[in-house]
Amino acid sequence: MTGTVQVRGARLPQPDGTLSEPLDLHVVRGRIAAIARAGARDLAVPDVAGPEAPTLDAHGRVALPGFVDAHTHAEAAVFEPDVQLAMLRQGITTIVTGQDGVSFAPSDPATYAWASTYFAAIDGDHPVFAGGSVGDLLTTYHRTVPVNVAYLAPHGTIRYRVLGAAQRPASDDEIAAMTDLLEQALDDGACGLSTGLEYVPAAYADERELVALAKVVAARGLPHVSHMRGYEDKGVAGLDELLRIARASGVATHVSHLHGPAGDLLDRIGAARAAGHDLTYDSYPYLRGCSILSMVSLPTWLPVADAAATVAALRDPAIAGRLSEHFAGLSDLWPRITFASVPGMEWAEGMTLPDVAARLGRSAPDTVVEILTTTALRASCVFAQPPTNSPESVRTLAGYEGHLAGSDAIYRGGRPHPRGWGAFARFLDEHVRRGAWSWWDAAEHLSARAARRFGLAGRGRLVPGAVADLVLVDPGRVQDEATYELPRTPATGIEDVLVAGIPVLANGALTGETPGHGLRPASG
């Protein structure tokens, strides 16, 4: 792997929205050394890739900086070739993991076992990491995968390591212990803090705890990235909580997978940004979400952070009445659920909850309890979002200046959400080919803004000196092919991708090269 190549005859986006004439990009040792008119031989730039360098003919395709997936659950799945292909066929060269406050590090054995169990249907099992520091985890990606991996310090994991599954606010001493763990995680290379406030144990945290931790990342110039306490009709209240935390701590705020009524949300976001708050968000271009069934269906008064205790509680007749009251409030949700991963009941994957209930001869709530107890909470589902969301809301949120692209990809299960295979290609198809974005806008939304937000130095732009993470897009062909029925279908229109100047996708196929790294903020 030399990282030296000439990319010939590519067209680059211009700030005015046009595309350049065909240009040659000279890549030397993983970085762009020069950009010149196609075929130029009179470069007055030392150490450019000369005529003897390997070449990649763009044939007029659009060259974009490698895309940064601002929200994905691929810290384990990235080692799988079919997942690598899914990412690269969309142009993704860097992923930001550690999302929603739950992941593999920093962990002792008990914490690692908890995170691996609680998020089993989201993150799966890491093939080589079994607990340790954030630095240890980032090392597992060094030249072992074709894409780069950045990592957020997950609040829920840190909290579990200090408090276990405790269903209460933290004490001063416990907050101090969490602060120390977060400081070390940032020293080791985490690019911010993630919170998952609808998940446990983060759901038990009060603002005092969250402000204390936010101050730690604020001091480093890094963001607080949050799955809010609620979306759709609860989205404005969720934003208000994050803004209170930001005001008290000075932290920059990034909202994960924002969806809901765009007018209400953007009124709040626009006012906050106008008042000086550093506030951004990511979104995916779909009207269905995906998560673990326990988060979607169970109340947090159950000990959901402890799978064994929750299974025992679900089988306890003494709580049946209280649980029935909770389930009664979810009657509108049940028809919107389709199962994604149901270990031991794989026949249910891809079926709706009403259809599974009919097959089992049970009510929808009893079917949920049956699946959760049978799988020890290791089940996930795709769910249609309520009418407060709409295609127009999704398009409007994606067009805003504070928007970054994130797939929220989950690769586990027999019928996963197609966003892991198609989100970025769908953005290009819907917003560039058939929408209002220019190719310059696409580079901003899909790469540059995330590189800036997470401190990924040298990425997000195709300029001399930048890292040569580079994607060639056929502007007339790019689109997603994955569907809810056939989710594992790679996108089309992107067939050549470089990471640090190394071809990792050529003619639509993996090359087997693995130049990826565990990225640290401000690292190149």
C-alpha positions as CSV (number, residue, x, y, z in Angstrom):
1,M,0.0,0.0,0.0
2,T,1.8,3.1,-1.2
3,G,-1.1,5.6,-1.6
4,T,0.4,7.1,-4.7
5,V,-1.9,7.4,-7.8
6,Q,-3.1,9.7,-10.5
7,V,-6.8,10.1,-10.7
8,R,-7.4,11.4,-14.3
9,G,-10.2,13.3,-15.8
10,A,-12.4,13.9,-12.7
11,R,-14.8,16.8,-12.3
12,L,-14.8,18.6,-8.9
13,P,-17.6,20.5,-7.3
14,Q,-17.2,24.3,-7.2
15,P,-18.6,26.7,-4.5
16,D,-20.8,28.3,-7.1
17,G,-22.6,25.0,-7.7
18,T,-21.0,24.1,-11.0
19,L,-18.6,21.3,-11.8
20,S,-15.0,21.9,-12.9
21,E,-13.5,21.0,-16.2
22,P,-11.8,17.6,-16.2
23,L,-8.9,17.6,-13.7
24,D,-6.1,15.3,-12.6
25,L,-5.6,14.7,-8.9
26,H,-2.0,13.7,-8.1
27,V,-2.0,11.6,-4.9
28,V,1.4,10.9,-3.2
29,R,1.7,8.8,0.0
30,G,-1.9,9.1,0.8
31,R,-2.4,12.8,0.4
32,I,-3.4,15.1,-2.5
33,A,-0.2,16.6,-3.8
34,A,-1.6,18.7,-6.7
35,I,-4.7,19.2,-8.7
36,A,-4.2,20.3,-12.3
37,R,-6.0,20.4,-15.7
38,A,-6.4,17.0,-17.2
39,G,-3.2,15.9,-19.0
40,A,-1.0,18.7,-17.7
41,R,2.7,17.8,-17.7
42,D,4.1,21.1,-16.6
43,L,3.3,21.1,-12.9
44,A,5.6,23.3,-10.9
45,V,4.9,21.3,-7.8
46,P,7.5,19.0,-6.3
47,D,6.8,15.4,-5.5
48,V,3.7,15.0,-7.5
49,A,2.5,11.6,-8.9
50,G,4.3,11.4,-12.2
51,P,3.5,9.6,-15.4
52,E,4.9,6.4,-14.0
53,A,2.4,6.3,-11.1
54,P,-0.6,4.0,-11.2
55,T,-3.7,5.7,-12.7
56,L,-7.4,5.7,-12.1
57,D,-9.4,7.1,-15.0
58,A,-12.4,9.0,-13.8
59,H,-13.9,9.4,-17.3
60,G,-15.6,12.6,-16.2
61,R,-17.2,11.2,-13.1
62,V,-17.6,13.6,-10.1
63,A,-14.9,13.4,-7.5
64,L,-16.1,14.0,-3.9
65,P,-14.3,13.8,-0.6
66,G,-14.9,10.4,1.1
67,F,-18.3,10.5,2.9
68,V,-18.4,10.6,6.7
69,D,-21.3,8.6,8.2
70,A,-22.0,10.8,11.3
71,H,-24.1,8.1,13.0
72,T,-23.7,4.4,12.6
73,H,-23.6,1.2,14.7
74,A,-20.8,-0.6,12.9
75,E,-18.0,-0.8,15.4
76,A,-18.2,-4.6,15.2
77,A,-19.8,-5.0,11.8
78,V,-17.1,-3.0,10.0
79,F,-15.0,-6.1,10.0
80,E,-17.5,-8.0,7.8
81,P,-16.8,-7.8,4.0
82,D,-20.5,-7.5,3.1
83,V,-20.8,-4.5,5.4
84,Q,-17.6,-3.0,4.0
85,L,-19.1,-3.3,0.5
86,A,-22.4,-1.7,1.7
87,M,-20.5,1.3,3.0
88,L,-18.1,1.7,0.1
89,R,-20.7,1.4,-2.6
90,Q,-22.3,4.5,-1.0
91,G,-18.9,6.3,-0.9
92,I,-18.5,6.1,2.9
93,T,-14.9,6.2,3.9
94,T,-15.2,7.2,7.6
95,I,-17.7,6.1,10.2
96,V,-18.5,7.7,13.6
97,T,-19.4,5.0,16.2
98,G,-20.0,4.8,19.9
99,Q,-23.5,6.2,19.3
100,D,-26.6,6.4,21.6
101,G,-24.5,6.2,24.7
102,V,-23.8,2.4,24.5
103,S,-20.8,0.7,23.1
104,F,-17.8,-1.5,23.9
105,A,-15.4,1.0,25.7
106,P,-14.2,2.1,28.2
107,S,-15.1,-1.1,29.9
108,D,-14.1,-3.6,32.5
109,P,-15.3,-7.2,31.9
110,A,-18.7,-6.7,33.6
111,T,-19.4,-3.5,31.6
112,Y,-18.3,-5.1,28.3
113,A,-20.6,-8.0,29.0
114,W,-23.5,-5.7,29.7
115,A,-23.0,-3.5,26.6
116,S,-22.6,-6.5,24.4
117,T,-25.8,-8.0,25.8
118,Y,-28.0,-4.9,26.0
119,F,-27.0,-3.7,22.4
120,A,-26.6,-7.2,21.0
121,A,-29.2,-6.6,18.3
122,I,-27.6,-3.3,17.4
123,D,-23.9,-3.6,17.7
124,G,-23.4,-7.4,17.7
125,D,-20.1,-8.9,18.9
126,H,-16.7,-7.3,18.2
127,P,-14.5,-10.1,16.7
128,V,-11.3,-9.2,18.7
129,F,-12.0,-6.7,21.4
130,A,-13.3,-8.0,24.7
131,G,-13.1,-4.9,26.9
132,G,-10.6,-2.2,27.7
133,S,-9.9,1.4,26.9
134,V,-11.0,3.5,24.0
135,G,-7.4,3.5,22.8
136,D,-7.4,-0.3,22.8
137,L,-10.7,-0.3,20.8
138,L,-9.4,2.2,18.2
139,T,-6.3,0.2,17.7
140,T,-8.4,-2.8,16.5
141,Y,-9.1,-0.7,13.3
142,H,-5.5,0.1,12.4
143,R,-5.0,-1.3,8.9
144,T,-7.5,-4.1,9.5
145,V,-10.5,-2.5,7.7
146,P,-10.9,-0.5,4.5
147,V,-12.6,2.5,6.1
148,N,-11.7,4.8,9.0
149,V,-13.4,4.6,12.4
150,A,-14.0,7.4,14.8
151,Y,-15.5,6.8,18.2
152,L,-17.6,8.8,20.7
153,A,-17.3,8.1,24.4
154,P,-20.6,6.5,25.4
155,H,-22.2,7.9,28.5
156,G,-24.4,4.8,29.2
157,T,-21.3,2.5,29.2
158,I,-19.4,4.9,31.5
159,R,-22.4,5.2,33.8
160,Y,-22.9,1.4,34.0
161,R,-19.2,1.0,34.9
162,V,-19.7,3.3,37.9
163,L,-23.3,2.7,38.9
164,G,-24.2,-0.6,37.3
165,A,-27.9,-0.8,36.4
166,A,-29.0,1.6,39.2
167,Q,-32.3,3.4,38.5
168,R,-31.5,6.7,40.1
169,P,-29.5,9.9,39.7
170,A,-25.8,9.7,40.4
171,S,-24.1,11.0,43.6
172,D,-21.3,13.6,43.5
173,D,-18.7,10.9,44.0
174,E,-20.2,8.9,41.2
175,I,-20.3,11.9,38.9
176,A,-16.6,12.5,39.7
177,A,-15.8,8.9,38.8
178,M,-17.7,9.2,35.5
179,T,-15.8,12.4,34.8
180,D,-12.5,10.7,35.3
181,L,-13.5,7.9,32.9
182,L,-14.6,10.4,30.3
183,E,-11.4,12.4,30.6
184,Q,-9.4,9.2,30.0
185,A,-11.6,8.2,27.0
186,L,-11.0,11.6,25.4
187,D,-7.2,11.3,26.1
188,D,-7.4,7.9,24.3
189,G,-9.0,9.4,21.2
190,A,-12.7,9.7,21.6
191,C,-14.1,12.5,19.4
192,G,-16.9,13.6,21.8
193,L,-19.5,12.3,24.2
194,S,-22.6,10.4,23.2
195,T,-25.8,10.1,25.3
196,G,-28.8,7.9,24.6
197,L,-31.5,9.4,26.8
198,E,-34.2,7.0,25.8
199,Y,-32.0,4.1,26.6
200,V,-31.0,2.8,30.1
201,P,-29.2,3.6,32.3
202,A,-28.9,7.0,30.7
203,A,-32.6,7.5,31.1
204,Y,-32.0,7.7,34.9
205,A,-29.5,10.6,34.6
206,D,-30.5,14.1,35.6
207,E,-29.3,17.3,34.1
208,R,-26.8,17.8,36.9
209,E,-25.0,14.7,35.8
210,L,-25.2,15.5,32.1
211,V,-24.0,19.1,32.6
212,A,-20.9,17.9,34.5
213,L,-20.0,15.5,31.8
214,A,-20.7,18.0,29.0
215,K,-18.3,20.4,30.7
216,V,-15.5,17.9,30.1
217,V,-16.0,17.7,26.4
218,A,-16.6,21.4,26.1
219,A,-13.2,22.0,27.6
220,R,-11.7,19.9,24.7
221,G,-13.7,21.7,22.0
222,L,-15.6,18.4,21.3
223,P,-19.4,17.9,20.9
224,H,-22.1,16.3,23.0
225,V,-23.9,14.0,20.6
226,S,-27.3,12.9,21.8
227,H,-30.2,10.6,21.1
228,M,-32.7,12.8,22.8
229,R,-35.3,11.8,25.4
230,G,-37.9,11.8,22.7
231,Y,-38.6,12.6,19.1
232,E,-41.7,13.4,16.9
233,D,-44.2,15.2,19.3
234,K,-41.5,15.0,22.1
235,G,-38.8,16.5,19.9
236,V,-39.0,20.1,21.0
237,A,-38.9,19.1,24.7
238,G,-35.9,16.9,23.9
239,L,-34.1,19.8,22.1
240,D,-34.9,22.2,25.0
241,E,-33.2,19.8,27.5
242,L,-30.1,19.7,25.3
243,L,-30.0,23.5,25.0
244,R,-30.2,23.8,28.8
245,I,-27.2,21.5,29.1
246,A,-25.4,23.5,26.4
247,R,-26.1,26.8,28.2
248,A,-24.9,25.4,31.5
249,S,-21.8,23.8,30.2
250,G,-20.8,25.7,27.0
251,V,-20.7,22.5,25.0
252,A,-21.4,22.2,21.3
253,T,-24.5,20.1,20.7
254,H,-25.2,17.5,18.0
255,V,-28.6,15.8,17.8
256,S,-28.6,12.2,16.5
257,H,-31.0,11.0,13.8
258,L,-33.4,14.0,14.1
259,H,-36.9,13.4,12.8
260,G,-40.3,14.9,13.4
261,P,-42.3,18.0,12.5
262,A,-39.6,20.0,10.6
263,G,-41.3,23.4,11.2
264,D,-41.3,23.2,15.0
265,L,-37.9,21.6,15.2
266,L,-36.2,24.1,12.8
267,D,-37.8,27.1,14.6
268,R,-36.1,25.9,17.8
269,I,-32.8,25.1,16.1
270,G,-32.7,28.3,14.1
271,A,-33.4,30.4,17.2
272,A,-30.7,28.6,19.1
273,R,-28.1,29.0,16.3
274,A,-29.0,32.7,16.0
275,A,-28.4,33.0,19.7
276,G,-24.9,31.6,19.3
277,H,-25.4,28.0,20.1
278,D,-23.2,25.6,18.2
279,L,-26.0,23.2,17.2
280,T,-26.0,20.6,14.5
281,Y,-27.8,17.3,13.8
282,D,-27.8,14.3,11.5
283,S,-30.7,12.6,9.7
284,Y,-31.4,9.7,7.4
285,P,-33.8,9.8,4.4
286,Y,-36.4,7.3,5.6
287,L,-39.7,7.3,7.3
288,R,-39.0,4.2,9.4
289,G,-36.6,3.8,12.3
290,C,-35.0,0.8,13.9
291,S,-34.0,-0.1,17.4
292,I,-34.1,-2.7,20.1
293,L,-37.6,-3.9,21.0
294,S,-37.1,-3.3,24.7
295,M,-36.5,0.4,24.2
296,V,-39.5,0.8,21.9
297,S,-41.9,-1.2,24.0
298,L,-40.9,-1.3,27.7
299,P,-41.2,1.4,30.4
300,T,-38.1,2.5,32.2
301,W,-39.5,1.6,35.6
302,L,-38.6,-2.0,34.7
303,P,-34.9,-2.8,35.3
304,V,-34.2,-2.8,31.6
305,A,-30.5,-2.3,32.0
306,D,-30.4,-5.8,33.6
307,A,-31.7,-8.3,31.1
308,A,-32.1,-11.2,33.5
309,A,-34.0,-9.1,36.0
310,T,-36.3,-7.7,33.3
311,V,-37.1,-11.2,31.9
312,A,-38.0,-12.2,35.5
313,A,-40.1,-9.1,35.9
314,L,-42.0,-9.8,32.6
315,R,-42.9,-13.2,33.9
316,D,-44.0,-12.0,37.3
317,P,-47.8,-11.9,37.6
318,A,-47.5,-9.2,40.2
319,I,-46.5,-6.6,37.6
320,A,-49.0,-7.7,34.9
321,G,-51.6,-5.1,35.7
322,R,-49.1,-2.2,35.7
323,L,-47.5,-3.4,32.5
324,S,-50.9,-3.8,30.8
325,E,-51.6,-0.1,31.6
326,H,-48.3,0.8,29.9
327,F,-49.0,-1.4,26.9
328,A,-52.5,0.1,26.5
329,G,-50.9,3.4,25.6
330,L,-48.9,1.8,22.8
331,S,-51.8,0.5,20.8
332,D,-51.0,2.8,17.9
333,L,-47.4,1.5,17.8
334,W,-48.1,-2.2,17.4
335,P,-49.2,-2.2,13.7
336,R,-46.1,-0.1,12.8
337,I,-43.6,-2.7,14.0
338,T,-41.8,-5.2,11.8
339,F,-39.2,-7.5,13.3
340,A,-35.6,-7.2,12.2
341,S,-33.7,-9.6,14.5
342,V,-35.3,-12.3,16.6
343,P,-32.7,-14.9,17.7
344,G,-34.3,-18.3,18.0
345,M,-37.4,-17.1,16.2
346,E,-35.9,-16.2,12.9
347,W,-39.1,-17.0,11.1
348,A,-40.6,-13.8,12.6
349,E,-38.0,-11.6,10.9
350,G,-39.6,-9.4,8.3
351,M,-43.1,-10.0,9.7
352,T,-45.2,-7.4,11.3
353,L,-46.1,-7.6,14.9
354,P,-49.9,-8.2,14.2
355,D,-48.9,-11.1,11.8
356,V,-46.6,-12.7,14.3
357,A,-49.3,-12.3,17.0
358,A,-51.8,-14.0,14.8
359,R,-49.4,-16.9,14.1
360,L,-48.8,-17.3,17.8
361,G,-52.5,-16.9,18.7
362,R,-51.7,-14.1,21.2
363,S,-52.4,-10.4,21.6
364,A,-49.8,-7.9,20.4
365,P,-48.6,-7.1,24.0
366,D,-48.3,-10.8,24.9
367,T,-46.3,-11.4,21.7
368,V,-43.9,-8.6,22.6
369,V,-43.5,-10.1,26.1
370,E,-43.0,-13.6,24.5
371,I,-40.3,-12.4,22.1
372,L,-38.5,-10.3,24.8
373,T,-38.4,-13.2,27.3
374,T,-37.5,-15.8,24.6
375,T,-34.6,-13.7,23.3
376,A,-33.5,-12.2,26.7
377,L,-34.2,-8.8,25.2
378,R,-32.0,-9.4,22.2
379,A,-34.6,-8.6,19.6
380,S,-34.9,-5.6,17.3
381,C,-37.5,-4.1,15.1
382,V,-38.1,-1.7,12.2
383,F,-41.0,0.7,13.0
384,A,-42.9,3.3,10.9
385,Q,-42.7,6.7,12.5
386,P,-46.0,8.4,13.4
387,P,-47.8,11.0,11.3
388,T,-45.9,13.8,12.9
389,N,-43.2,12.9,10.4
390,S,-43.6,13.1,6.7
391,P,-41.6,13.0,3.4
392,E,-41.7,16.8,3.4
393,S,-40.3,17.0,6.9
394,V,-37.4,14.6,6.0
395,R,-36.6,16.7,2.9
396,T,-36.8,19.9,4.8
397,L,-34.5,18.8,7.7
398,A,-32.0,17.5,5.2
399,G,-31.8,20.8,3.5
400,Y,-30.9,22.9,6.5
401,E,-27.4,24.4,7.1
402,G,-27.0,22.5,10.3
403,H,-27.5,19.1,8.7
404,L,-25.1,16.2,8.5
405,A,-25.8,12.9,6.9
406,G,-26.0,9.8,9.2
407,S,-27.3,6.4,8.3
408,D,-28.0,5.1,11.8
409,A,-27.1,1.8,10.2
410,I,-27.7,-1.4,12.1
411,Y,-26.4,-4.5,10.3
412,R,-27.7,-7.2,12.6
413,G,-30.6,-9.5,11.9
414,G,-32.3,-11.3,9.0
415,R,-34.3,-8.2,7.9
416,P,-32.4,-5.1,8.9
417,H,-33.3,-1.6,8.0
418,P,-32.1,-0.8,4.4
419,R,-30.5,2.5,5.5
420,G,-27.2,0.7,6.1
421,W,-27.0,-0.1,2.4
422,G,-28.6,2.9,0.9
423,A,-28.8,6.1,3.0
424,F,-26.0,8.0,1.3
425,A,-26.8,6.9,-2.2
426,R,-30.4,7.9,-1.5
427,F,-29.3,11.4,-0.4
428,L,-27.4,11.8,-3.7
429,D,-30.3,10.5,-5.7
430,E,-33.1,12.5,-4.0
431,H,-31.2,15.7,-3.3
432,V,-28.8,16.1,-6.2
433,R,-30.1,14.1,-9.1
434,R,-33.8,15.0,-8.4
435,G,-33.5,17.8,-5.8
436,A,-32.0,21.1,-4.9
437,W,-28.5,20.3,-3.8
438,S,-25.5,21.0,-6.0
439,W,-22.6,18.6,-5.9
440,W,-20.8,21.2,-3.7
441,D,-23.8,21.0,-1.3
442,A,-23.5,17.2,-1.4
443,A,-19.9,17.3,-0.3
444,E,-20.8,19.6,2.5
445,H,-23.7,17.5,3.8
446,L,-22.1,14.1,3.4
447,S,-18.5,14.8,4.3
448,A,-17.2,18.3,5.1
449,R,-19.5,19.2,8.0
450,A,-19.0,15.9,9.8
451,A,-15.2,16.2,9.4
452,R,-15.4,19.6,11.0
453,R,-17.8,18.6,13.7
454,F,-15.7,15.7,14.9
455,G,-12.3,17.2,14.3
456,L,-11.2,14.8,11.6
457,A,-8.3,16.8,10.2
458,G,-7.4,16.6,6.6
459,R,-10.8,15.1,5.6
460,G,-14.0,16.5,4.1
461,R,-12.3,18.4,1.2
462,L,-10.4,17.6,-2.0
463,V,-7.6,20.2,-1.9
464,P,-3.8,19.9,-2.0
465,G,-2.6,18.6,1.4
466,A,-5.8,16.8,2.2
467,V,-6.0,13.1,2.9
468,A,-6.9,11.3,-0.3
469,D,-10.2,9.8,0.9
470,L,-11.9,10.1,-2.5
471,V,-15.1,8.9,-4.2
472,L,-15.9,8.8,-7.9
473,V,-19.7,9.2,-8.5
474,D,-21.5,8.5,-11.8
475,P,-24.0,11.4,-11.6
476,G,-26.5,9.7,-13.9
477,R,-26.5,6.3,-12.1
478,V,-26.1,6.9,-8.4
479,Q,-29.1,5.6,-6.4
480,D,-30.0,3.2,-3.6
481,E,-31.2,-0.2,-4.4
482,A,-32.0,-1.6,-0.9
483,T,-35.6,-2.0,0.1
484,Y,-37.4,-3.1,3.3
485,E,-38.0,-6.5,1.6
486,L,-34.4,-6.8,0.2
487,P,-32.4,-4.6,2.6
488,R,-28.9,-6.1,1.9
489,T,-28.7,-4.8,-1.7
490,P,-25.7,-2.5,-2.4
491,A,-26.1,0.9,-4.0
492,T,-25.2,1.6,-7.6
493,G,-23.3,4.5,-9.3
494,I,-20.2,4.5,-7.1
495,E,-17.6,1.9,-8.2
496,D,-14.2,3.4,-7.3
497,V,-13.2,4.6,-3.8
498,L,-9.8,5.5,-2.4
499,V,-8.9,5.7,1.3
500,A,-5.6,7.5,1.9
501,G,-4.9,7.1,-1.8
502,I,-5.4,3.3,-1.7
503,P,-8.1,1.8,-3.9
504,V,-10.5,0.0,-1.6
505,L,-13.3,-0.3,-4.1
506,A,-12.5,-0.9,-7.8
507,N,-15.1,-1.6,-10.5
508,G,-17.7,-2.0,-7.7
509,A,-15.8,-4.7,-5.8
510,L,-13.7,-4.8,-2.7
511,T,-9.9,-4.8,-3.4
512,G,-9.0,-6.4,-0.1
513,E,-6.8,-3.4,0.9
514,T,-7.2,-2.3,4.5
515,P,-5.8,1.2,4.9
516,G,-8.3,2.3,7.6
517,H,-7.4,3.7,10.9
518,G,-9.0,4.4,14.3
519,L,-9.2,8.2,13.9
520,R,-8.7,10.6,16.7
521,P,-9.8,14.3,16.7
522,A,-7.4,16.5,14.8
523,S,-5.6,13.4,13.5
524,G,-4.8,13.1,9.8
